[in-house]
Amino acid sequence: MPGPKATTDSGIDATIEGADSTKELSRELASMNSEKAEPRVLVVEGSGVARPYMRGIMVHALMAKGVSFDDAYSAAQTVAAQIEGRGTVERAELSKIIKEILGDAPENEPPIPLPTAIRVVGNRGSTHFSKGTLSQSLLAASLVPDDAFEVARQIETGLILQGRDEVSQAELRELAFDALLDRFGERVAERYLVWREFEEPDKPVIILLGGTAGVGKTSLALAVAQRLGVSRMLSTDSIRHIMRIMLSAELVPAIHVSSFDAYRELPALGHEDDPVIDGFLSQATTVSVGVRAMIDRAIEENTSLVLDGVALVPGLIDLTEYADRAHVFFLMVGLLDEKAFESQFEARAQRQRARNAARYVERLEEILKIQQYLLEQADRNNVPIVDNVTVDGSALLVIRHVVDSLRIDCGIDFAKRL
């Protein structure tokens, strides 16, 4: 009688890779599957095909039947211990062992079969469905990542239970809208649709985040760009650095010093009573030339942009000239707790000793003066102010402001979008 037919590891890997839910199991499962136990116990199917017993796959199969992760993990470990050292084990015997460990409780849950590769079909072809990609798009509704992933998992489970192997982009969008509406309400659900409308916009979205040194502008900009799926992000520091390479200190001294040190190197222009603000404005005025160039380039390429930096001063750049060509949103980032400022600079000094980050602590008085000026200008120019207590909280506020403003400005009719 012929022995069991053993499949190759590559064949097993291909099967695993074909199931999105398997690929997204926790790191712990991935670690379990990567272990090289020798010799491996082969599980013999009724067809005669034998596959190595893998705890990660067992956990996944049990979870698909409604077993909790903790119980599934414990059962998989117990099974591994019981069959250790055996050459082969029949599938029927393996099922009996599982039943002895777990009892009949899992049978009361609706089974979730291993999914085929669900494909999302759109105008430009099709792609594999991914919870990660879907949850990423849901972040634009101003959700925290955990909530976004849970909604994506709910949608995936529904598709699997229906035995679907294909879903259109339009239907997937409707499923997401309905799930958000049911769980979080109308405003959140509509916010999701608004941003989806701007995946291929007729004009780009430009988000400007101003603020003095050390308020967390760049961290906030990264969070906002990541959650909105905006691939282009710049800072005015980068713009100033490029200008500094091209233009000597003798020719344009303003760009060769920090914003809070500019007054020490530049002649006073007399725009403000305080020399610190006077020097800061000298630098910001020069850098704003590069800022306008970056905004113009993004508009020409119809590419959304998140731009942060201290050189973004309310009133310094006339944003109304972009009104017909882009959706521009300017917010001022602040850190209103002076003790938090000091703590942040001290931590930066420890992390970035090579960059002489300790100078921020030494120049805290000047930095706070610049913040006060920027906040006053923001208030005069009706620019919203974000107190950056936490990056996650601030990112949610920025996204809500941007997406809710787009909804009002564009007058989107949601009834026609679904």
C-alpha positions as CSV (number, residue, x, y, z in Angstrom):
1,M,0.0,0.0,0.0
2,P,1.5,3.4,-0.9
3,G,2.6,5.6,1.9
4,P,1.1,9.1,2.5
5,K,1.9,11.7,-0.1
6,A,3.8,14.5,1.5
7,T,3.5,18.0,0.1
8,T,6.4,20.3,0.0
9,D,6.9,23.2,2.4
10,S,6.7,25.6,-0.6
11,G,3.2,24.2,-1.4
12,I,2.1,24.8,2.1
13,D,3.5,28.3,2.1
14,A,1.6,29.1,-1.1
15,T,-1.6,27.9,0.5
16,I,-1.0,30.1,3.5
17,E,-0.2,33.1,1.4
18,G,-3.4,32.6,-0.5
19,A,-5.4,33.5,2.6
20,D,-5.3,37.1,3.7
21,S,-6.5,36.3,7.2
22,T,-3.7,33.8,7.7
23,K,-1.1,36.3,6.6
24,E,-2.4,38.8,9.2
25,L,-2.2,36.5,12.3
26,S,-0.2,37.9,15.2
27,R,3.5,37.9,15.4
28,E,3.3,35.2,18.0
29,L,1.7,32.8,15.4
30,A,4.2,33.7,12.8
31,S,6.9,32.9,15.4
32,M,5.3,29.6,16.1
33,N,5.2,28.7,12.4
34,S,8.8,29.6,11.9
35,E,10.1,27.1,14.4
36,K,12.1,24.2,12.9
37,A,11.0,21.2,15.0
38,E,12.8,18.0,13.8
39,P,11.3,15.6,12.9
40,R,7.9,17.1,12.1
41,V,4.8,15.1,12.7
42,L,2.7,14.6,9.5
43,V,-1.1,15.0,9.6
44,V,-2.6,12.5,7.2
45,E,-5.8,13.7,5.5
46,G,-8.5,11.3,4.4
47,S,-7.3,11.7,0.8
48,G,-3.9,10.3,1.8
49,V,-2.1,13.7,1.6
50,A,0.2,14.5,4.5
51,R,1.1,17.9,5.8
52,P,3.3,18.9,8.7
53,Y,1.5,19.7,11.9
54,M,1.8,23.5,12.5
55,R,0.5,25.1,15.7
56,G,-0.1,28.4,13.9
57,I,-2.4,26.8,11.3
58,M,-4.2,24.9,14.0
59,V,-4.8,28.2,15.9
60,H,-6.1,29.8,12.8
61,A,-8.5,26.9,12.0
62,L,-9.9,26.9,15.6
63,M,-10.4,30.6,15.6
64,A,-12.3,30.3,12.3
65,K,-14.7,28.0,14.2
66,G,-15.3,30.6,16.8
67,V,-12.7,29.6,19.4
68,S,-11.0,32.5,21.2
69,F,-7.3,33.1,20.5
70,D,-6.2,32.1,24.0
71,D,-8.2,28.9,24.0
72,A,-7.0,28.1,20.4
73,Y,-3.4,28.7,21.3
74,S,-3.6,26.6,24.4
75,A,-5.2,23.7,22.5
76,A,-2.6,23.9,19.7
77,Q,0.2,23.7,22.3
78,T,-1.5,20.7,24.0
79,V,-1.9,18.8,20.8
80,A,1.7,19.5,19.9
81,A,2.8,18.0,23.2
82,Q,0.6,14.9,22.8
83,I,1.7,14.0,19.3
84,E,5.4,14.9,19.7
85,G,7.7,12.2,18.5
86,R,5.1,10.4,16.3
87,G,5.8,10.1,12.6
88,T,2.2,10.5,11.5
89,V,-1.2,11.1,12.9
90,E,-4.6,10.7,11.2
91,R,-6.8,13.7,10.8
92,A,-9.6,11.9,12.5
93,E,-7.5,11.2,15.6
94,L,-6.4,14.9,15.6
95,S,-10.0,16.0,15.6
96,K,-10.7,13.6,18.5
97,I,-7.9,15.1,20.5
98,I,-9.2,18.6,19.9
99,K,-12.7,17.6,20.9
100,E,-11.4,16.1,24.2
101,I,-9.6,19.4,24.9
102,L,-12.3,21.8,23.9
103,G,-15.5,19.8,24.2
104,D,-18.5,20.6,21.9
105,A,-18.6,24.4,22.6
106,P,-16.9,25.5,19.4
107,E,-19.5,23.6,17.3
108,N,-22.1,26.1,18.6
109,E,-20.4,28.9,16.8
110,P,-20.9,29.6,13.0
111,P,-17.9,28.2,11.2
112,I,-15.7,30.5,9.1
113,P,-14.0,28.7,6.3
114,L,-10.5,29.6,5.2
115,P,-11.2,32.3,2.6
116,T,-10.2,32.1,-1.0
117,A,-8.3,35.1,-2.2
118,I,-11.0,37.7,-2.3
119,R,-10.4,40.2,-5.0
120,V,-11.5,43.8,-5.1
121,V,-12.5,44.8,-8.6
122,G,-12.4,48.4,-9.8
123,N,-12.1,50.5,-13.0
124,R,-8.3,49.9,-13.1
125,G,-8.4,46.1,-12.6
126,S,-8.4,44.0,-9.4
127,T,-6.4,43.6,-6.3
128,H,-6.4,41.2,-3.3
129,F,-8.6,42.3,-0.5
130,S,-6.6,43.4,2.6
131,K,-7.9,44.3,6.1
132,G,-4.8,46.4,6.5
133,T,-5.5,48.4,3.3
134,L,-9.2,48.8,4.2
135,S,-8.5,49.8,7.8
136,Q,-6.0,52.4,6.5
137,S,-8.7,54.0,4.3
138,L,-11.1,54.1,7.3
139,L,-8.6,56.2,9.3
140,A,-9.8,59.2,7.2
141,A,-13.1,59.0,9.1
142,S,-11.1,60.2,12.1
143,L,-11.1,56.8,13.8
144,V,-8.4,55.4,16.1
145,P,-6.5,52.6,14.4
146,D,-8.0,49.9,16.6
147,D,-11.5,50.8,15.7
148,A,-10.6,51.1,12.0
149,F,-9.1,47.6,12.0
150,E,-12.1,46.1,13.9
151,V,-14.5,47.5,11.2
152,A,-12.3,46.1,8.5
153,R,-12.2,42.7,10.2
154,Q,-16.0,42.8,10.5
155,I,-16.4,43.5,6.7
156,E,-13.9,40.7,5.9
157,T,-15.8,38.2,8.1
158,G,-19.0,39.1,6.4
159,L,-17.5,38.5,2.9
160,I,-16.1,35.1,4.1
161,L,-19.4,33.9,5.5
162,Q,-21.0,34.7,2.2
163,G,-18.4,32.7,0.4
164,R,-17.4,35.6,-1.7
165,D,-14.3,35.6,-3.8
166,E,-14.9,39.0,-5.4
167,V,-16.3,42.4,-4.4
168,S,-16.5,45.6,-6.4
169,Q,-14.9,48.8,-5.1
170,A,-18.3,50.4,-5.0
171,E,-19.8,47.6,-2.9
172,L,-16.8,47.6,-0.6
173,R,-17.2,51.3,-0.1
174,E,-20.9,50.8,0.7
175,L,-20.1,48.1,3.1
176,A,-17.6,50.3,4.9
177,F,-20.1,53.2,5.0
178,D,-22.9,50.9,6.5
179,A,-20.5,49.5,9.1
180,L,-19.3,53.0,10.2
181,L,-22.9,54.3,10.2
182,D,-24.1,51.4,12.4
183,R,-21.2,51.6,14.8
184,F,-20.2,55.3,15.0
185,G,-23.0,57.3,13.4
186,E,-23.7,59.4,10.4
187,R,-21.0,62.0,10.7
188,V,-18.2,59.5,10.9
189,A,-19.6,57.4,8.0
190,E,-20.0,60.5,5.8
191,R,-16.5,61.7,6.7
192,Y,-15.2,58.4,5.2
193,L,-17.0,59.0,2.0
194,V,-15.8,62.6,1.7
195,W,-12.2,61.6,1.8
196,R,-12.7,58.7,-0.6
197,E,-14.1,61.3,-3.0
198,F,-10.6,62.9,-3.0
199,E,-8.6,59.8,-3.8
200,E,-8.7,61.0,-7.4
201,P,-9.5,64.7,-7.0
202,D,-10.0,67.4,-9.5
203,K,-7.6,69.5,-7.4
204,P,-5.3,68.5,-4.6
205,V,-5.6,68.9,-0.8
206,I,-2.8,70.9,0.7
207,I,-2.5,70.7,4.5
208,L,-0.2,73.3,6.2
209,L,0.9,72.8,9.9
210,G,2.7,75.7,11.4
211,G,4.3,76.1,14.8
212,T,7.4,77.0,16.6
213,A,10.4,74.6,17.2
214,G,9.6,71.6,19.4
215,V,5.8,71.5,19.3
216,G,5.8,68.2,17.4
217,K,4.8,69.5,14.0
218,T,6.7,66.8,12.0
219,S,5.4,63.9,14.2
220,L,1.8,65.3,13.7
221,A,2.3,65.8,10.0
222,L,3.5,62.2,9.6
223,A,0.5,60.9,11.5
224,V,-1.9,62.9,9.4
225,A,-0.3,62.0,6.1
226,Q,-0.2,58.3,7.1
227,R,-3.9,58.2,8.1
228,L,-5.1,60.1,5.0
229,G,-2.9,58.1,2.7
230,V,-1.1,61.3,1.5
231,S,2.3,60.2,0.0
232,R,3.9,63.6,-0.3
233,M,5.1,65.3,2.9
234,L,7.6,68.1,3.3
235,S,8.9,70.4,6.0
236,T,10.1,74.0,5.8
237,D,13.3,72.9,7.4
238,S,14.0,70.7,4.4
239,I,13.2,73.6,2.1
240,R,15.5,75.8,4.1
241,H,18.3,73.2,4.0
242,I,18.1,73.0,0.2
243,M,18.2,76.7,-0.1
244,R,21.1,76.8,2.2
245,I,23.1,74.5,0.0
246,M,22.4,76.7,-3.1
247,L,22.8,80.1,-1.5
248,S,25.8,81.2,0.7
249,A,25.6,82.8,4.1
250,E,27.0,86.0,2.7
251,L,24.3,86.1,0.0
252,V,21.3,85.1,2.1
253,P,22.2,84.9,5.8
254,A,18.6,84.4,7.0
255,I,18.5,80.7,6.0
256,H,21.8,79.8,7.7
257,V,20.6,80.1,11.3
258,S,17.7,78.6,13.3
259,S,14.5,80.5,13.6
260,F,15.1,81.3,17.3
261,D,18.7,82.5,16.5
262,A,18.0,84.6,13.4
263,Y,17.9,87.9,15.4
264,R,21.5,87.3,16.5
265,E,22.8,87.2,12.9
266,L,20.5,89.5,10.9
267,P,20.1,93.3,10.9
268,A,16.8,94.4,12.4
269,L,14.1,95.1,9.7
270,G,11.9,97.1,12.1
271,H,8.8,95.1,11.4
272,E,8.3,94.2,15.0
273,D,9.3,95.7,18.4
274,D,10.9,92.5,19.6
275,P,14.2,91.7,17.8
276,V,13.5,87.9,18.2
277,I,10.3,88.2,16.2
278,D,12.0,90.6,13.7
279,G,14.8,88.1,13.0
280,F,12.3,85.2,12.8
281,L,10.2,87.0,10.2
282,S,13.3,87.8,8.1
283,Q,14.0,84.1,7.9
284,A,10.3,83.0,7.4
285,T,9.9,85.6,4.6
286,T,12.9,84.1,2.7
287,V,11.9,80.5,3.2
288,S,8.3,81.3,2.1
289,V,9.6,81.6,-1.5
290,G,10.4,77.9,-1.4
291,V,7.2,77.1,0.3
292,R,5.2,78.7,-2.5
293,A,7.3,76.8,-5.0
294,M,6.4,73.5,-3.3
295,I,2.7,74.3,-3.2
296,D,2.8,75.3,-6.8
297,R,4.5,72.1,-7.8
298,A,2.0,70.0,-5.9
299,I,-0.9,71.8,-7.6
300,E,0.7,71.3,-11.1
301,E,1.0,67.6,-10.4
302,N,-2.4,67.4,-8.8
303,T,-0.8,65.7,-5.8
304,S,-2.0,66.2,-2.2
305,L,0.6,67.5,0.2
306,V,1.2,67.8,4.0
307,L,3.7,70.6,4.7
308,D,4.9,71.5,8.2
309,G,7.3,74.0,9.5
310,V,8.0,77.1,11.6
311,A,8.3,79.2,8.5
312,L,4.5,78.9,7.9
313,V,3.3,82.2,9.3
314,P,-0.4,83.2,9.0
315,G,-0.7,86.1,6.6
316,L,2.8,85.8,5.2
317,I,1.6,83.8,2.2
318,D,-1.7,84.7,0.5
319,L,-3.5,81.4,0.4
320,T,-6.5,82.9,-1.4
321,E,-4.6,82.8,-4.7
322,Y,-4.8,79.0,-4.5
323,A,-8.5,78.8,-3.9
324,D,-9.5,77.9,-7.4
325,R,-6.6,75.4,-7.8
326,A,-6.4,73.5,-4.5
327,H,-8.1,72.8,-1.2
328,V,-5.7,74.5,1.2
329,F,-6.0,74.0,5.0
330,F,-3.8,75.9,7.4
331,L,-3.6,74.9,11.1
332,M,-1.3,76.2,13.8
333,V,0.2,73.7,16.2
334,G,1.1,74.7,19.7
335,L,2.3,73.3,23.0
336,L,0.6,75.4,25.6
337,D,2.2,73.7,28.6
338,E,5.6,75.3,29.1
339,K,6.7,72.4,31.3
340,A,5.9,70.0,28.5
341,F,8.1,72.1,26.2
342,E,11.0,71.9,28.6
343,S,10.6,68.2,29.1
344,Q,10.5,67.6,25.3
345,F,13.6,69.6,24.7
346,E,15.5,67.8,27.5
347,A,14.6,64.5,26.0
348,R,15.6,65.7,22.5
349,A,19.0,66.8,24.0
350,Q,19.5,63.3,25.2
351,R,18.5,61.6,21.9
352,Q,20.2,64.0,19.5
353,R,23.5,65.0,21.1
354,A,25.3,65.1,17.7
355,R,22.9,67.8,16.6
356,N,23.5,70.0,19.7
357,A,19.9,69.6,20.6
358,A,20.7,71.1,24.1
359,R,20.5,74.5,22.4
360,Y,16.7,74.3,22.3
361,V,16.7,74.3,26.1
362,E,19.0,77.2,26.2
363,R,16.8,79.1,23.7
364,L,13.5,78.3,25.3
365,E,12.7,81.9,26.0
366,E,13.1,82.8,22.3
367,I,11.1,79.8,21.2
368,L,8.2,80.7,23.5
369,K,8.2,84.2,22.1
370,I,7.9,82.9,18.6
371,Q,5.1,80.6,19.6
372,Q,3.2,83.4,21.2
373,Y,3.6,85.5,18.0
374,L,2.4,82.6,15.8
375,L,-0.6,81.9,18.0
376,E,-1.6,85.6,17.9
377,Q,-1.2,85.7,14.1
378,A,-3.3,82.5,13.8
379,D,-6.0,84.1,15.9
380,R,-6.0,87.3,13.8
381,N,-6.2,85.3,10.5
382,N,-8.8,82.8,11.6
383,V,-6.3,79.9,11.5
384,P,-7.4,77.0,13.8
385,I,-5.0,76.2,16.7
386,V,-4.2,72.6,17.8
387,D,-2.8,72.2,21.3
388,N,-0.6,69.2,20.6
389,V,-1.0,67.3,23.9
390,T,-0.9,64.0,22.2
391,V,0.0,63.2,18.5
392,D,-2.9,60.8,18.1
393,G,-5.5,63.2,19.5
394,S,-4.2,66.0,17.5
395,A,-4.2,63.9,14.3
396,L,-7.8,63.1,14.8
397,L,-8.6,66.8,15.3
398,V,-6.7,67.8,12.1
399,I,-8.4,65.1,10.1
400,R,-11.8,66.1,11.3
401,H,-11.2,69.7,10.5
402,V,-10.0,68.9,7.0
403,V,-12.6,66.3,6.0
404,D,-15.5,68.2,7.5
405,S,-14.4,71.4,5.8
406,L,-14.2,69.5,2.4
407,R,-17.7,68.2,2.9
408,I,-19.0,71.8,3.4
409,D,-16.9,73.3,0.7
410,C,-17.8,70.7,-1.9
411,G,-21.4,70.1,-1.0
412,I,-21.2,66.3,-1.6
413,D,-24.5,64.6,-2.0
414,F,-24.1,61.3,-0.1
415,A,-27.3,59.8,-1.5
416,K,-25.7,59.9,-5.0
417,R,-22.4,58.5,-3.9
418,L,-23.6,55.1,-2.7
